[in-house]
Amino acid sequence: MSSKKYRNIKNGNIYEVIRDDVINCTNANDNQKMVLYRCDEYPDLLFVREKNEFNIKFMEI
């Protein structure tokens, strides 16, 4: 998967999606689709967010 850049609609920060096919395997949310991403400003920090929520809060650039 090639990395794509997204802008957070609320704060304007730029993020790079590392994987958009991550699976949550916690008991409460087993098999939930997740996105793994990082902020351009802080490349050592990784974030994960539920895929539908990510699609609402971020815009591809």
N, C-alpha and C positions, 0 to 999 in steps of 0.2 A: 504494500500500500504506500503510495506517495503521500508525503505530508501536505496538509492544506492549512492555510492561515485563516483565522476567524477573528472578528472583532466582537468584544463583549458589548452588547447594546447599551447596558447601563453605565459602565465606567470607561468605555472606549479603548481598553487595553487590548493588545494583540496577542493571540494565542496560536500555538501550533498543535494540531491534532496528531498524536502519535499513533493511536489505534482507535477506530470507531466500532470495533466488534468485540469489545471486552464483555465478559459475562460475570455478573455478580453471583457469587455462590454462597452468600450468607443465608442463614435459615429463613429469615423473614422475607428476603427478596430474591430467592433462588431463581436463576436463569434470566434475571432482569438485564436488558441490554444497556451497556455503559460506554462512555467515551473517556479515553485516557488522553490528557493534554497537558501542555506546559505553557507558561507565560514567557514571552520573549524577554521581558525585563528580568525574570528570575528563572533561567533555564534549568537550574538544579532542582527546582520544586516541581513535583508532579501532582496533577489533580485528576479526579475522576468524578463524573457526573452522569446521572441517568440520561440516556440518549434523547428521549423526548424533551426533557427539560433543557438539555444542551441546545437542541434545535430551536427552541423558543428564545433563549437568552443570548445566542450568538449568531452572527451573520458572516457567511463566507466572504472573503475579500480576494 
